Amino acid sequence: MNYREALSWIHSLGRFGSRLGLERIRRLLDLLGNPHSRVPIIHVGGTNGKGSVTALTASVLESAGYRTGRYTSPYLEDFRERIVLGGQMIGRRRMASLTAKVRQAAERMVLAGEDSPTEFEVVTALGFLYFAEEAADFVCLEVGLGGRADATNVVETPRVVAITTIGLDHTRELGDTPESIAGEKAGIIKAGCPVVTGVTAPGPLAVLEDIARLRGAPLYRAGRDFRWEAGESRPGGQTFSLWASREYAGLGLALAGPHQLANAAVAVVCAEILEGQGVVVGEAAIREGLAAVRWPGRLELIEGSPGIVLDAAHNREGAAALGEALNRLWPGRRKVLVMGVLADKDAPGMLAELVPRVEALICCRPLSPRALAPSTLAGMASSMAGQTVPILVEEAIPAALRRALRVAGREDLVVVAGSLYLVGAARHAVRRLGYPVDG
C-alpha cells in the first residue's frame, strides 16, 4: 500500500458516515494491541478552541523538551496535519505502512460479521498506533465530536482533561441546549483526573461541576482558579498576564484575537497540573511554547494589497469571536467577506455576527459533500433585516477569492471564514495567487 492508496481507502470509509459510539473503536484498537494505553494523554474537548488548546499545550511540552504528539481534526491542506509528532507531520511512507495494519484489523472485524469502523475511527486508531510505536512522551488529543461517545474517548486514564468552551453546535447529535451539550462534552472527564475549563456560563458550568464532583475529578475553573489580563494586541499575536498557580507577567502569545487568551490560559494550567504530577516543565518552557506556537487558519493574516485574513470560525460563537477580533485588530479598515458553510451549521447565526461588519459578502462552496449551496447562503443573507451590503455568489473558492480581491481596495481586508473546509482550500488558492503563505 502506498500513500495514495492509503488515503483512498481511508476516505472510502466515509460512506459509513459519522457514527458515535465506542464499540467499534475499542474492537479495532484491541486488534492492534491497544496502542492508546501506551502513551500519556492530554485530552482536549469543547465547542470552540479545542484545536488551539491542543496546539498550545503541545508547543509548551515540546519547548520543555518532550517529544509530543498532536492529534487534531479536520486538516487544512494536508491530511497528515492530523497526526503530528515533534512538530512534524507523519511521513507518507510511514502512514501508508500503518494504514495497511489498520486496514487488516478493520477487515478482520468485517469478516467476523462486525460493523466496519468509520473513517474517523480508523484515523484515530492510526494516530494512536503511530504515537505508541514512536514512544511519544505525551499526546495532546483533540476530541472529534462531543466527547462521551467520540472515538477519542477510549482513553481511560488521561493525565489531564481540558474543556474549552460550550456553544450550540452539532445540536442534532449533542442536544439543543448548552446544558445538554455540556453533559456530552463532560463525558471525557474520568475518575480522579484533573479537569481544566474555560467555561464560565452558569448553566453549562454547573453541569461540568456536577460531573466532575461525581467522578472525584478536581476542577480548575477560569475566573476562580486562574485569570488573565490582556496586554498589547496586534495581528501577529498579543501579550497578556496570567495568574494561576504562579504569576506570569508579560506572556507573549503568537495567536491573535482576545478569545485565544482563554485558550492559552487553559493550556498553561494543563502544563501546571502536569508539573504537579512530576513532569518537569517550568516557566521558561511555558513562555517559549506560547510564543512559538503555530496554528494556521486562525485569524491568520496574509500580507498583501489587499491583505487576507483566514479564520476557521464555523459556528455562531466562532463568528462572534472573529467579528470582535476584526474590530479590535483592524479598526476602520473595510472588509470583504468570503464565506462558505456546511449545511448542518448555524448559517443564519454566523451571518448575523459577520455581515453587519463587512462591506460586501461573496458566498461560495466549501470542499465538502455537506456544503450548503452558495445560493442558499446568499438567500439567507439577503433576507436579514436591515441588510444593505452587496451579496455575490461564486461557486468555486478560487473564483470567489479573485472576485473579492477585485471588490476590495488596496488598503482593505478580504476575510475568509465559515468552515475549515473553506479555509484550507483558500490557503492553497491564495498561495497560487502569489501571496506569501507559510507552509
C-alpha positions in Angstrom: 0.0 0.0 0.0 1.4 3.4 -0.9 0.3 6.8 0.5 -2.2 7.5 -2.3 -3.8 4.1 -1.8 -3.9 4.6 2.0 -5.7 7.9 1.6 -8.1 6.4 -0.9 -9.0 3.5 1.5 -9.4 5.9 4.4 -11.7 8.2 2.5 -13.7 5.3 1.2 -14.9 4.7 4.7 -16.8 8.0 4.6 -19.7 6.0 3.1 -20.3 4.7 6.6 -20.9 8.3 7.8 -20.3 9.6 11.3 -21.5 7.1 13.9 -20.9 7.9 17.6 -20.1 5.1 19.9 -17.1 3.3 21.3 -17.7 -0.4 20.5 -16.1 -0.3 17.0 -13.0 1.7 18.0 -12.4 -0.4 21.1 -12.5 -3.6 19.0 -10.3 -2.1 16.3 -7.7 -0.9 18.9 -7.9 -4.3 20.7 -6.9 -6.0 17.4 -4.0 -3.5 17.1 -2.7 -4.2 20.6 -4.4 -1.3 22.4 -1.8 1.3 21.5 -3.8 4.1 23.1 -3.0 2.7 26.5 0.8 3.0 25.9 1.0 6.8 25.7 0.3 9.6 28.2 -2.7 11.6 27.0 -3.9 15.2 27.5 -7.5 15.1 26.3 -9.0 18.3 25.0 -12.7 18.8 24.2 -15.1 21.7 23.9 -17.1 23.5 21.2 -14.6 26.1 20.1 -10.9 26.5 20.9 -10.1 22.8 21.4 -7.7 22.7 18.4 -5.9 25.8 19.7 -5.5 24.4 23.2 -4.2 21.1 21.7 -1.6 23.1 19.7 -0.7 25.4 22.6 -0.3 22.5 25.1 1.8 20.5 22.6 4.0 23.6 21.9 4.7 24.1 25.6 5.6 20.5 26.2 7.9 20.5 23.1 9.6 23.6 24.5 10.2 21.7 27.7 12.0 19.0 25.7 9.3 16.4 25.4 8.6 14.5 22.1 4.9 15.4 21.9 2.2 14.1 19.6 -0.7 16.1 18.4 -3.9 14.7 17.1 -6.4 17.1 15.5 -9.2 17.3 13.0 -10.0 18.2 10.4 -7.0 19.4 8.4 -6.3 22.5 6.3 -4.3 21.4 3.3 -2.5 18.1 4.0 -4.3 15.1 5.6 -1.1 14.4 7.6 -1.6 17.6 9.6 -4.0 15.5 11.8 -1.1 13.3 13.1 2.0 15.3 14.2 4.9 14.3 16.4 7.6 16.7 17.5 6.2 19.4 15.2 6.5 17.1 12.1 3.6 15.5 10.2 3.6 11.7 9.9 5.7 10.7 6.9 3.9 9.4 3.8 5.6 6.0 3.8 5.0 5.6 7.5 1.4 6.5 7.2 0.9 4.0 4.3 2.5 1.1 6.3 0.5 1.8 9.4 -2.7 2.2 7.4 -2.1 -1.3 6.0 -2.0 -2.6 9.6 -5.2 -0.8 10.5 -6.9 -1.9 7.3 -6.1 -5.5 8.1 -7.6 -5.2 11.5 -10.7 -3.5 10.1 -11.2 -6.2 7.5 -11.0 -8.8 10.3 -13.8 -7.1 12.0 -16.0 -7.2 8.9 -15.1 -10.8 8.2 -16.2 -11.6 11.7 -19.6 -10.1 11.0 -18.9 -6.9 13.0 -19.6 -3.4 11.8 -16.9 -1.6 9.8 -15.1 1.2 11.7 -15.8 4.7 10.4 -13.3 7.0 8.7 -12.7 8.9 11.9 -12.3 5.8 14.0 -9.7 4.5 11.5 -7.7 7.7 11.6 -7.9 7.8 15.4 -6.6 4.3 15.6 -3.8 5.2 13.1 -2.8 8.1 15.3 -2.7 6.0 18.4 -0.6 3.3 16.6 1.9 5.9 15.3 2.3 7.6 18.7 2.7 4.3 20.5 5.2 2.9 18.1 7.2 6.1 18.3 7.0 6.1 22.1 5.8 9.7 22.3 6.4 11.3 25.7 2.9 12.8 25.5 0.0 13.1 23.1 -2.3 16.1 23.0 -5.6 14.6 21.7 -8.4 16.7 20.3 -12.0 15.3 20.6 -13.7 15.0 17.2 -17.4 15.5 18.1 -18.9 15.8 21.5 -17.0 13.7 24.0 -18.9 11.0 25.7 -19.3 8.8 22.5 -16.4 10.2 20.5 -13.8 7.7 19.3 -11.1 9.5 21.2 -12.9 8.7 24.4 -11.4 5.2 24.5 -8.7 6.9 26.6 -9.4 5.6 30.1 -6.7 7.4 32.2 -5.7 10.7 30.7 -3.2 12.8 32.6 -5.3 16.0 32.2 -8.6 16.8 30.6 -9.5 20.3 29.2 -12.9 21.5 28.2 -12.6 24.9 26.5 -16.0 26.3 25.7 -19.6 25.2 25.4 -21.7 26.5 22.5 -24.6 25.4 20.3 -23.0 23.3 17.6 -23.8 19.7 16.4 -27.1 20.1 18.1 -28.6 17.1 16.3 -26.1 14.8 17.9 -25.4 16.5 21.2 -28.7 18.2 22.2 -30.1 21.7 21.7 -29.3 23.4 25.0 -25.9 24.4 26.4 -26.5 22.2 29.3 -27.2 19.0 27.3 -24.1 19.8 25.2 -22.0 20.3 28.3 -23.1 16.9 29.5 -21.9 15.3 26.3 -18.6 17.2 26.4 -18.1 16.2 30.0 -18.1 12.6 29.0 -14.3 12.8 28.7 -13.9 13.5 32.4 -12.5 10.4 34.1 -12.4 9.4 37.8 -9.8 11.4 39.7 -8.4 13.1 36.6 -7.8 16.9 36.8 -10.1 19.0 34.6 -9.3 22.5 33.3 -12.1 24.6 31.8 -12.6 28.0 30.3 -16.4 27.6 30.6 -17.9 30.4 32.7 -21.6 30.4 31.7 -23.6 29.3 34.8 -25.7 26.6 33.2 -23.1 24.5 31.4 -20.5 25.2 34.1 -22.9 23.7 36.7 -23.1 20.6 34.6 -19.3 20.3 34.4 -19.1 20.9 38.2 -21.7 18.2 38.9 -20.0 15.5 36.7 -16.5 16.4 38.0 -17.8 16.1 41.6 -19.4 12.7 40.9 -16.2 11.4 39.4 -13.9 12.8 42.0 -12.1 14.9 39.4 -10.5 18.2 40.6 -11.9 21.1 38.5 -9.8 24.1 37.7 -12.1 27.0 36.6 -11.4 30.2 34.7 -12.2 33.2 36.8 -11.8 31.3 40.1 -8.6 29.2 39.9 -6.9 31.2 37.1 -7.5 34.5 35.4 -5.8 36.7 32.8 -5.5 40.3 31.7 -4.9 41.4 28.1 -1.9 43.4 27.2 -0.9 44.7 23.7 -2.7 43.2 20.8 -1.5 43.0 17.1 -2.4 40.9 14.1 0.5 38.5 14.6 -0.1 37.9 18.3 -0.5 39.6 21.7 0.7 39.8 25.2 -1.1 39.1 28.5 -0.5 38.4 32.1 -1.8 35.2 33.8 -2.5 34.4 37.4 -2.7 30.6 38.1 -0.6 28.5 40.5 2.2 31.1 39.7 2.1 34.6 38.3 3.2 35.1 34.7 3.7 38.8 33.7 4.1 39.8 30.1 3.5 36.5 28.4 3.8 36.6 24.6 1.3 34.6 22.5 1.8 34.0 18.8 -2.0 33.8 18.2 -4.2 36.8 17.6 -7.7 37.5 19.0 -8.9 38.0 22.5 -10.5 34.5 22.5 -7.1 33.0 22.3 -6.1 34.3 25.7 -8.6 31.9 27.3 -7.2 29.1 25.3 -3.6 30.0 26.2 -4.6 30.2 29.9 -6.2 26.7 29.8 -3.1 25.3 28.2 -0.8 26.8 30.8 -2.9 25.4 33.6 -2.7 22.0 31.9 1.0 22.3 32.0 1.0 23.3 35.7 -1.1 20.2 36.5 1.4 18.0 34.8 4.1 19.7 36.9 2.2 18.7 39.9 2.4 15.1 38.6 6.2 15.3 38.5 6.6 16.4 34.9 9.3 19.0 34.5 8.0 21.9 32.5 9.0 25.3 34.0 8.1 28.9 33.3 10.7 29.3 30.6 9.1 26.5 28.5 5.7 27.9 29.0 6.8 31.3 27.8 8.6 29.8 24.8 5.8 27.5 23.9 3.2 30.2 23.8 5.4 32.5 21.8 6.4 29.8 19.3 3.0 28.1 18.7 1.9 27.9 15.1 -1.8 27.2 14.3 -2.6 28.3 10.7 -6.1 29.3 9.6 -6.9 31.0 12.9 -7.0 34.8 12.4 -4.1 34.2 10.1 -3.1 37.4 8.3 -1.5 37.1 4.9 0.2 40.3 4.0 -0.6 42.0 0.7 -2.7 44.7 -1.0 -5.3 44.0 0.0 -4.5 41.8 3.0 -6.2 38.5 3.5 -7.4 37.1 6.9 -8.2 33.4 7.1 -10.2 32.1 10.1 -11.7 28.8 11.0 -14.9 30.2 12.5 -17.6 27.7 11.7 -20.4 28.4 14.2 -22.1 31.4 15.7 -19.7 31.6 18.8 -16.7 31.4 16.5 -18.1 34.0 14.2 -18.8 36.4 17.1 -15.1 35.9 18.3 -13.9 36.6 14.7 -16.1 39.7 14.5 -14.8 41.1 17.7 -11.2 40.4 16.7 -11.7 42.1 13.3 -12.9 45.3 15.0 -10.1 45.2 17.6 -7.2 44.4 15.3 -8.2 46.3 12.1 -10.5 49.2 13.2 -11.5 51.4 10.4 -10.4 49.1 7.6 -13.1 48.0 5.1 -13.7 44.2 5.0 -14.9 42.0 2.2 -16.2 38.6 3.4 -15.8 35.4 1.5 -18.0 32.8 3.2 -19.0 29.2 2.8 -20.5 26.9 5.4 -21.7 23.4 5.9 -25.4 22.6 5.7 -25.6 21.4 9.3 -24.2 24.6 10.7 -26.0 27.7 12.0 -25.5 29.8 8.9 -28.1 32.5 9.9 -26.4 32.9 13.2 -23.0 33.3 11.6 -24.3 35.7 9.1 -25.8 37.8 11.8 -22.5 38.1 13.5 -20.4 38.9 10.5 -22.4 40.6 7.7 -23.0 43.9 9.7 -19.2 44.2 10.0 -18.3 43.9 6.2 -18.7 46.0 3.0 -19.6 43.0 0.8 -20.3 39.3 1.0 -19.2 36.7 -1.5 -20.8 33.3 -1.0 -19.0 30.1 -2.2 -19.0 26.3 -1.6 -16.6 24.7 0.9 -14.9 21.5 -0.3 -17.2 19.1 1.4 -20.2 17.0 0.3 -22.0 18.5 3.3 -21.6 22.1 1.9 -24.5 24.5 1.9 -25.3 25.8 -1.7 -23.8 29.3 -2.1 -27.1 30.5 -3.5 -28.9 29.3 -0.3 -26.4 31.1 1.8 -26.9 34.3 -0.2 -30.6 34.0 0.1 -30.3 33.8 3.9 -28.1 36.9 3.9 -30.4 38.9 1.7 -33.4 38.1 3.9 -31.7 39.6 7.0 -33.4 42.6 8.4 -31.6 45.8 7.5 -29.3 44.0 5.1 -27.7 46.6 2.8 -24.3 45.1 1.7 -23.8 43.7 -1.8 -24.2 39.9 -1.9 -22.4 38.0 -4.7 -22.3 34.3 -5.5 -19.2 32.4 -6.8 -19.4 28.6 -6.7 -15.7 27.9 -6.7 -13.3 29.1 -4.0 -10.6 30.4 -6.3 -13.2 32.4 -8.2 -14.7 33.8 -5.0 -11.2 34.9 -3.9 -10.5 36.6 -7.2 -13.9 38.4 -7.1 -13.2 39.5 -3.5 -9.8 40.9 -4.5 -11.4 42.9 -7.3 -14.1 44.3 -4.9 -11.7 45.2 -2.2 -9.5 48.2 -2.3 -5.7 48.0 -1.8 -6.0 49.0 1.9 -8.9 46.8 2.6 -9.1 43.2 4.0 -10.5 40.1 2.4 -11.8 37.9 5.2 -12.3 34.2 4.5 -14.4 32.3 7.1 -17.2 29.8 7.6 -15.6 26.4 7.5 -12.2 24.7 7.8 -13.1 23.0 4.5 -13.2 26.5 3.0 -10.1 28.0 4.8 -7.8 25.1 3.8 -8.7 25.3 0.2 -8.5 29.1 0.3 -4.9 28.9 1.7 -4.0 26.9 -1.3 -5.7 29.3 -3.7 -4.2 32.3 -2.1 -0.7 30.8 -2.4 -1.3 30.3 -6.1 -2.3 33.9 -6.4 1.2 34.9 -5.3 0.5 35.7 -1.7 3.3 34.7 0.9 1.5 31.8 2.7 3.6 29.8 5.1 3.8 26.0 4.8 
